[in-house]
Amino acid sequence: MSIVVSDFKDLRVYRDAFDCANEIFRLSMSWPLNEQYAITDQIRRSSRSVCANIGEAWFKRDYPKYFSSKLSDALSEASETIVWLDFASEYGYLSTEAEELETRYRRIIGGLVKMMVNADQWCQTTQ
């Protein structure tokens, strides 16, 4: 049984990225105020950008190269988020949450790579 995807919000990678971004926001609410314009803003921005780029990619499906490019941007933002998770863990702002979130982001990256490799399947247009 296959699942029909009619909107980017139906994509597992989008739902997972959205959930992770919300979790990061929730966790970062308790971080020190002196980090507000450094790590806090950076990790929130990069985690949300994963979702935004997936949404943008969805509406670029008429153009496989643009579709793949936006997915590549999402992948880059997910990778950046992993780096910020490392810093947050190093500074003691996160404990086991950092490892769990990194695992989830690596799964998201895997899903994005699969979509990029199979871009033609996602970009089929009806004539």
Secondary structure, 3 states (H helix, E strand, C coil): CCCCCCCHHHCHHHHHHHHHHHHHHHHHCCCCHHHHHHHHHHHHHHHHHHHHHHHHHHCCCCCHHHHHHHHHHHHHHHHHHHHHHHHHHHCCCCCHHHHHHHHHHHHHHHHHHHHHHCHHHHCCCCC
